[in-house]
Amino acid sequence: MMKGVSKSLFARLLAAALLAGAIAAGGAALAGTSSLEESLAGALLPSAAPPLLGPITSSGRKGWDCQPERAAAAQHWQDAQLPSAPISP
């Protein structure tokens, strides 16, 4: 530490300098945006469904007749044709 400067005075000066720096940085960050709505305009757009996939209904995905779709649509677990459990030693 410097001679003649107490620790409490140094701590106060350091805290004041950090606070002033934080305020200046916050002001510089907000200077580029005029409003919150402008800054969030592109961030909150909903995503669209992929163009190759049809909508999924209770009967499955239209046009897809594959094993996982049939297994997922099975009414009972015995009809889902699940793989057998491996035998552990």
JOFENVEN-V152612 format. One line per field, one symbol per residue. burial: + if it has 16 or more other C-alpha atoms within 10 Angstrom, else -. A space follows every 50 residues. Layout:
burial=???
This chain:
burial=-------------------------------------------------- ---------+---------++--------+---------
